[in-house]
């Protein structure tokens, strides 16, 4: 909604933003899952992932360009 409505991004731009974000989530799940299993640190891994993601959400209202929205969303999705 923010990208298309407020910032006027087109469908191609939104797709070019969403694709790498989803790829980042899938890749980080593989590595974080392996680390969690190998080290047995499940709770710390959850805090390391979701803590910064929750903190980054406060930056969304400050986003005033497509680049700042993209950066904020990448940081948010990295912790998922």
KOLKOLKOL-748603 format. One record per residue: residue in one letter; residue number from 1; x, y, z of N, C-alpha, C in turn. Coordinates in Angstrom, 3 decimals. Example, Ala and Ser with C-alpha at 12.3 -4.5 7.8 and 13.67 -1.06 7.14 Angstrom:
REM KOLKOLKOL-748603
residuo: A, num: 1, n_east: 13.190, n_north: -5.690, n_up: 7.800, ca_east: 12.300, ca_north: -4.500, ca_up: 7.800, c_east: 13.200, c_north: -3.300, c_up: 7.800
residuo: S, num: 2, n_east: 12.850, n_north: -2.250, n_up: 7.080, ca_east: 13.670, ca_north: -1.060, ca_up: 7.140, c_east: 12.900, c_north: 0.030, c_up: 7.870
END
This chain:
REM KOLKOLKOL-748603
residuo: X, num: 1, n_east: 0.820, n_north: -1.184, n_up: 0.000, ca_east: 0.000, ca_north: 0.000, ca_up: 0.000, c_east: 0.867, c_north: 1.252, c_up: 0.000
residuo: X, num: 2, n_east: 1.884, n_north: 1.264, n_up: 0.847, ca_east: 2.775, ca_north: 2.424, ca_up: 0.924, c_east: 3.535, c_north: 2.621, c_up: -0.384
residuo: X, num: 3, n_east: 4.042, n_north: 1.528, n_up: -0.925, ca_east: 4.817, ca_north: 1.653, ca_up: -2.152, c_east: 3.960, c_north: 2.105, c_up: -3.323
residuo: X, num: 4, n_east: 2.825, n_north: 1.471, n_up: -3.514, ca_east: 1.984, ca_north: 1.786, ca_up: -4.671, c_east: 1.218, c_north: 3.091, c_up: -4.476
residuo: X, num: 5, n_east: 0.623, n_north: 3.268, n_up: -3.300, ca_east: -0.222, ca_north: 4.428, ca_up: -3.084, c_east: 0.540, c_north: 5.708, c_up: -2.830
residuo: X, num: 6, n_east: 1.295, n_north: 5.737, n_up: -1.763, ca_east: 1.959, ca_north: 6.965, ca_up: -1.336, c_east: 3.173, c_north: 7.295, c_up: -2.186
residuo: X, num: 7, n_east: 4.002, n_north: 6.298, n_up: -2.477, ca_east: 5.244, ca_north: 6.557, ca_up: -3.196, c_east: 5.125, c_north: 6.365, c_up: -4.703
residuo: X, num: 8, n_east: 4.016, n_north: 5.831, n_up: -5.173, ca_east: 3.750, ca_north: 5.710, ca_up: -6.602, c_east: 4.582, c_north: 4.673, c_up: -7.336
residuo: X, num: 9, n_east: 4.982, n_north: 3.624, n_up: -6.666, ca_east: 5.764, ca_north: 2.566, ca_up: -7.323, c_east: 4.857, c_north: 1.719, c_up: -8.205
residuo: X, num: 10, n_east: 5.388, n_north: 1.323, n_up: -9.340, ca_east: 4.628, ca_north: 0.482, ca_up: -10.257, c_east: 4.750, c_north: -0.992, c_up: -9.884
residuo: X, num: 11, n_east: 4.027, n_north: -1.820, n_up: -10.614, ca_east: 4.012, ca_north: -3.257, ca_up: -10.345, c_east: 5.390, c_north: -3.883, c_up: -10.527
residuo: X, num: 12, n_east: 6.134, n_north: -3.459, n_up: -11.535, ca_east: 7.467, ca_north: -3.999, ca_up: -11.767, c_east: 8.398, c_north: -3.648, c_up: -10.604
residuo: X, num: 13, n_east: 8.343, n_north: -2.418, n_up: -10.151, ca_east: 9.178, ca_north: -1.987, ca_up: -9.026, c_east: 8.852, c_north: -2.776, c_up: -7.773
residuo: X, num: 14, n_east: 7.585, n_north: -2.959, n_up: -7.506, ca_east: 7.169, ca_north: -3.722, ca_up: -6.325, c_east: 7.645, c_north: -5.165, c_up: -6.447
residuo: X, num: 15, n_east: 7.545, n_north: -5.749, n_up: -7.627, ca_east: 8.023, ca_north: -7.110, ca_up: -7.845, c_east: 9.529, c_north: -7.227, c_up: -7.666
residuo: X, num: 16, n_east: 10.275, n_north: -6.218, n_up: -8.117, ca_east: 11.727, ca_north: -6.230, ca_up: -7.959, c_east: 12.147, c_north: -6.042, c_up: -6.506
residuo: X, num: 17, n_east: 11.283, n_north: -5.473, n_up: -5.699, ca_east: 11.552, ca_north: -5.324, ca_up: -4.262, c_east: 11.148, c_north: -6.592, c_up: -3.524
residuo: X, num: 18, n_east: 9.969, n_north: -7.105, n_up: -3.822, ca_east: 9.431, ca_north: -8.273, ca_up: -3.113, c_east: 10.220, c_north: -9.553, c_up: -3.387
residuo: X, num: 19, n_east: 10.688, n_north: -9.743, n_up: -4.614, ca_east: 11.413, ca_north: -10.958, ca_up: -4.975, c_east: 12.664, c_north: -11.173, c_up: -4.127
residuo: X, num: 20, n_east: 13.579, n_north: -10.205, n_up: -4.101, ca_east: 14.771, ca_north: -10.369, ca_up: -3.264, c_east: 14.450, c_north: -10.476, c_up: -1.772
residuo: X, num: 21, n_east: 13.399, n_north: -9.810, n_up: -1.328, ca_east: 13.012, ca_north: -9.919, ca_up: 0.083, c_east: 12.626, c_north: -11.352, c_up: 0.426
residuo: X, num: 22, n_east: 11.834, n_north: -11.964, n_up: -0.415, ca_east: 11.425, ca_north: -13.347, ca_up: -0.168, c_east: 12.608, c_north: -14.303, c_up: -0.288
residuo: X, num: 23, n_east: 13.510, n_north: -14.041, n_up: -1.235, ca_east: 14.707, ca_north: -14.869, ca_up: -1.360, c_east: 15.562, c_north: -14.766, c_up: -0.100
residuo: X, num: 24, n_east: 15.681, n_north: -13.561, n_up: 0.451, ca_east: 16.442, ca_north: -13.361, ca_up: 1.685, c_east: 15.839, c_north: -14.155, c_up: 2.834
residuo: X, num: 25, n_east: 14.519, n_north: -14.164, n_up: 2.921, ca_east: 13.846, ca_north: -14.925, ca_up: 3.980, c_east: 14.140, c_north: -16.411, c_up: 3.835
residuo: X, num: 26, n_east: 14.011, n_north: -16.941, n_up: 2.620, ca_east: 14.230, ca_north: -18.369, ca_up: 2.404, c_east: 15.675, c_north: -18.772, c_up: 2.682
residuo: X, num: 27, n_east: 16.625, n_north: -17.962, n_up: 2.255, ca_east: 18.037, ca_north: -18.271, ca_up: 2.484, c_east: 18.373, c_north: -18.182, c_up: 3.969
residuo: X, num: 28, n_east: 17.877, n_north: -17.156, n_up: 4.642, ca_east: 18.191, ca_north: -17.007, ca_up: 6.075, c_east: 17.554, c_north: -18.130, c_up: 6.900
residuo: X, num: 29, n_east: 16.413, n_north: -18.648, n_up: 6.463, ca_east: 15.788, ca_north: -19.773, ca_up: 7.177, c_east: 16.664, c_north: -21.019, c_up: 7.118
residuo: X, num: 30, n_east: 17.295, n_north: -21.248, n_up: 5.985, ca_east: 18.161, ca_north: -22.414, ca_up: 5.847, c_east: 19.323, c_north: -22.315, c_up: 6.830
residuo: X, num: 31, n_east: 20.000, n_north: -21.178, n_up: 6.845, ca_east: 21.169, ca_north: -21.022, ca_up: 7.708, c_east: 20.800, c_north: -20.934, c_up: 9.184
residuo: X, num: 32, n_east: 19.740, n_north: -20.216, n_up: 9.504, ca_east: 19.360, ca_north: -20.112, ca_up: 10.919, c_east: 18.833, c_north: -21.445, c_up: 11.439
residuo: X, num: 33, n_east: 18.154, n_north: -22.210, n_up: 10.601, ca_east: 17.687, ca_north: -23.531, ca_up: 11.008, c_east: 18.841, c_north: -24.476, c_up: 11.272
residuo: X, num: 34, n_east: 19.838, n_north: -24.428, n_up: 10.399, ca_east: 21.019, ca_north: -25.265, ca_up: 10.597, c_east: 21.745, c_north: -24.875, c_up: 11.882
residuo: X, num: 35, n_east: 21.953, n_north: -23.566, n_up: 12.098, ca_east: 22.635, ca_north: -23.110, ca_up: 13.315, c_east: 21.854, c_north: -23.485, c_up: 14.564
residuo: X, num: 36, n_east: 20.559, n_north: -23.323, n_up: 14.502, ca_east: 19.723, ca_north: -23.671, ca_up: 15.654, c_east: 19.833, c_north: -25.144, c_up: 15.996
residuo: X, num: 37, n_east: 19.821, n_north: -25.989, n_up: 14.989, ca_east: 19.946, ca_north: -27.431, ca_up: 15.221, c_east: 21.351, c_north: -27.808, c_up: 15.683
residuo: X, num: 38, n_east: 22.350, n_north: -27.232, n_up: 15.041, ca_east: 23.733, ca_north: -27.590, ca_up: 15.351, c_east: 24.158, c_north: -27.108, c_up: 16.737
residuo: X, num: 39, n_east: 23.732, n_north: -25.891, n_up: 17.097, ca_east: 24.160, ca_north: -25.315, ca_up: 18.371, c_east: 23.173, c_north: -25.548, c_up: 19.503
residuo: X, num: 40, n_east: 21.918, n_north: -25.825, n_up: 19.154, ca_east: 20.891, ca_north: -26.024, ca_up: 20.166, c_east: 20.451, c_north: -24.744, c_up: 20.849
residuo: X, num: 41, n_east: 20.715, n_north: -23.615, n_up: 20.217, ca_east: 20.362, ca_north: -22.310, ca_up: 20.787, c_east: 19.066, c_north: -21.802, c_up: 20.188
residuo: X, num: 42, n_east: 17.974, n_north: -22.415, n_up: 20.501, ca_east: 16.721, ca_north: -22.016, ca_up: 19.872, c_east: 16.218, c_north: -20.666, c_up: 20.374
residuo: X, num: 43, n_east: 16.174, n_north: -20.475, n_up: 21.675, ca_east: 15.648, ca_north: -19.204, ca_up: 22.192, c_east: 16.514, c_north: -18.008, c_up: 21.814
residuo: X, num: 44, n_east: 17.858, n_north: -18.101, n_up: 21.944, ca_east: 18.676, ca_north: -16.971, ca_up: 21.495, c_east: 18.508, c_north: -16.676, c_up: 20.005
residuo: X, num: 45, n_east: 18.326, n_north: -17.723, n_up: 19.199, ca_east: 18.140, ca_north: -17.500, ca_up: 17.762, c_east: 16.839, c_north: -16.747, c_up: 17.490
residuo: X, num: 46, n_east: 15.809, n_north: -17.059, n_up: 18.257, ca_east: 14.533, ca_north: -16.355, ca_up: 18.096, c_east: 14.705, c_north: -14.888, c_up: 18.461
residuo: X, num: 47, n_east: 15.385, n_north: -14.620, n_up: 19.565, ca_east: 15.600, ca_north: -13.235, ca_up: 19.995, c_east: 16.462, c_north: -12.455, c_up: 19.004
residuo: X, num: 48, n_east: 17.491, n_north: -13.103, n_up: 18.479, ca_east: 18.360, ca_north: -12.446, ca_up: 17.504, c_east: 17.592, c_north: -12.136, c_up: 16.223
residuo: X, num: 49, n_east: 16.673, n_north: -12.998, n_up: 15.854, ca_east: 15.911, ca_north: -12.775, ca_up: 14.622, c_east: 14.767, c_north: -11.795, c_up: 14.781
residuo: X, num: 50, n_east: 13.920, n_north: -12.040, n_up: 15.774, ca_east: 12.712, ca_north: -11.224, ca_up: 15.893, c_east: 12.923, c_north: -9.908, c_up: 16.627
residuo: X, num: 51, n_east: 13.956, n_north: -9.817, n_up: 17.453, ca_east: 14.220, ca_north: -8.573, ca_up: 18.175, c_east: 14.491, c_north: -7.395, c_up: 17.251
residuo: X, num: 52, n_east: 15.525, n_north: -7.494, n_up: 16.414, ca_east: 15.791, ca_north: -6.398, ca_up: 15.477, c_east: 14.648, c_north: -6.167, c_up: 14.482
residuo: X, num: 53, n_east: 13.975, n_north: -7.241, n_up: 14.078, ca_east: 12.853, ca_north: -7.086, ca_up: 13.144, c_east: 11.751, c_north: -6.245, c_up: 13.778
residuo: X, num: 54, n_east: 11.506, n_north: -6.450, n_up: 15.062, ca_east: 10.493, ca_north: -5.655, ca_up: 15.758, c_east: 10.946, c_north: -4.201, c_up: 15.889
residuo: X, num: 55, n_east: 12.222, n_north: -3.992, n_up: 16.137, ca_east: 12.734, ca_north: -2.629, ca_up: 16.275, c_east: 12.688, c_north: -1.865, c_up: 14.954
residuo: X, num: 56, n_east: 12.941, n_north: -2.559, n_up: 13.853, ca_east: 12.957, ca_north: -1.912, ca_up: 12.538, c_east: 11.563, c_north: -1.445, c_up: 12.132
residuo: X, num: 57, n_east: 10.534, n_north: -2.092, n_up: 12.629, ca_east: 9.165, ca_north: -1.707, ca_up: 12.257, c_east: 8.865, c_north: -0.248, c_up: 12.607
residuo: X, num: 58, n_east: 9.556, n_north: 0.292, n_up: 13.589, ca_east: 9.358, ca_north: 1.699, ca_up: 13.947, c_east: 9.861, c_north: 2.645, c_up: 12.856
residuo: X, num: 59, n_east: 10.679, n_north: 2.146, n_up: 11.937, ca_east: 11.210, ca_north: 2.987, ca_up: 10.861, c_east: 10.250, c_north: 3.151, c_up: 9.690
residuo: X, num: 60, n_east: 9.251, n_north: 2.301, n_up: 9.577, ca_east: 8.323, ca_north: 2.380, ca_up: 8.445, c_east: 7.642, c_north: 3.746, c_up: 8.321
residuo: X, num: 61, n_east: 7.156, n_north: 4.355, n_up: 9.403, ca_east: 6.534, ca_north: 5.671, ca_up: 9.233, c_east: 7.503, c_north: 6.755, c_up: 8.769
residuo: X, num: 62, n_east: 8.795, n_north: 6.539, n_up: 8.964, ca_east: 9.792, ca_north: 7.526, ca_up: 8.555, c_east: 10.220, c_north: 7.371, c_up: 7.104
residuo: X, num: 63, n_east: 9.838, n_north: 6.282, n_up: 6.478, ca_east: 10.246, ca_north: 6.010, ca_up: 5.099, c_east: 9.571, c_north: 6.994, c_up: 4.153
residuo: X, num: 64, n_east: 10.400, n_north: 7.706, n_up: 3.397, ca_east: 9.857, ca_north: 8.717, ca_up: 2.487, c_east: 10.266, c_north: 8.491, c_up: 1.034
residuo: X, num: 65, n_east: 10.923, n_north: 7.369, n_up: 0.774, ca_east: 11.316, ca_north: 7.052, ca_up: -0.596, c_east: 11.267, c_north: 5.537, c_up: -0.791
residuo: X, num: 66, n_east: 11.304, n_north: 5.129, n_up: -2.032, ca_east: 11.283, ca_north: 3.702, ca_up: -2.337, c_east: 12.539, c_north: 3.033, c_up: -1.775
residuo: X, num: 67, n_east: 13.672, n_north: 3.714, n_up: -1.823, ca_east: 14.920, ca_north: 3.150, ca_up: -1.296, c_east: 14.837, c_north: 2.944, c_up: 0.217
residuo: X, num: 68, n_east: 14.275, n_north: 3.891, n_up: 0.940, ca_east: 14.186, ca_north: 3.736, ca_up: 2.392, c_east: 13.179, c_north: 2.651, c_up: 2.776
residuo: X, num: 69, n_east: 12.108, n_north: 2.524, n_up: 2.028, ca_east: 11.143, ca_north: 1.449, ca_up: 2.277, c_east: 11.795, c_north: 0.095, c_up: 1.990
residuo: X, num: 70, n_east: 12.540, n_north: 0.013, n_up: 0.898, ca_east: 13.211, ca_north: -1.233, ca_up: 0.542, c_east: 14.221, c_north: -1.640, c_up: 1.612
residuo: X, num: 71, n_east: 15.026, n_north: -0.707, n_up: 2.072, ca_east: 16.009, ca_north: -0.994, ca_up: 3.116, c_east: 15.335, c_north: -1.444, c_up: 4.396
residuo: X, num: 72, n_east: 14.298, n_north: -0.744, n_up: 4.790, ca_east: 13.578, ca_north: -1.095, ca_up: 6.014, c_east: 12.941, c_north: -2.476, c_up: 5.893
residuo: X, num: 73, n_east: 12.349, n_north: -2.767, n_up: 4.752, ca_east: 11.707, ca_north: -4.073, ca_up: 4.564, c_east: 12.743, c_north: -5.195, c_up: 4.534
residuo: X, num: 74, n_east: 13.906, n_north: -4.960, n_up: 3.918, ca_east: 14.943, ca_north: -5.990, ca_up: 3.917, c_east: 15.422, c_north: -6.291, c_up: 5.337
residuo: X, num: 75, n_east: 15.627, n_north: -5.255, n_up: 6.134, ca_east: 16.042, ca_north: -5.458, ca_up: 7.516, c_east: 14.949, c_north: -6.174, c_up: 8.317
residuo: X, num: 76, n_east: 13.704, n_north: -5.824, n_up: 8.046, ca_east: 12.593, ca_north: -6.475, ca_up: 8.735, c_east: 12.503, c_north: -7.950, c_up: 8.347
residuo: X, num: 77, n_east: 12.633, n_north: -8.227, n_up: 7.073, ca_east: 12.487, ca_north: -9.604, ca_up: 6.592, c_east: 13.679, c_north: -10.483, c_up: 6.956
residuo: X, num: 78, n_east: 14.845, n_north: -9.888, n_up: 7.175, ca_east: 16.026, ca_north: -10.662, ca_up: 7.549, c_east: 15.796, c_north: -11.418, c_up: 8.851
residuo: X, num: 79, n_east: 15.038, n_north: -10.840, n_up: 9.763, ca_east: 14.799, ca_north: -11.478, ca_up: 11.042, c_east: 13.695, c_north: -12.507, c_up: 11.029
residuo: X, num: 80, n_east: 12.990, n_north: -12.635, n_up: 9.952, ca_east: 11.877, ca_north: -13.583, ca_up: 9.893, c_east: 12.454, c_north: -14.923, c_up: 9.612
END
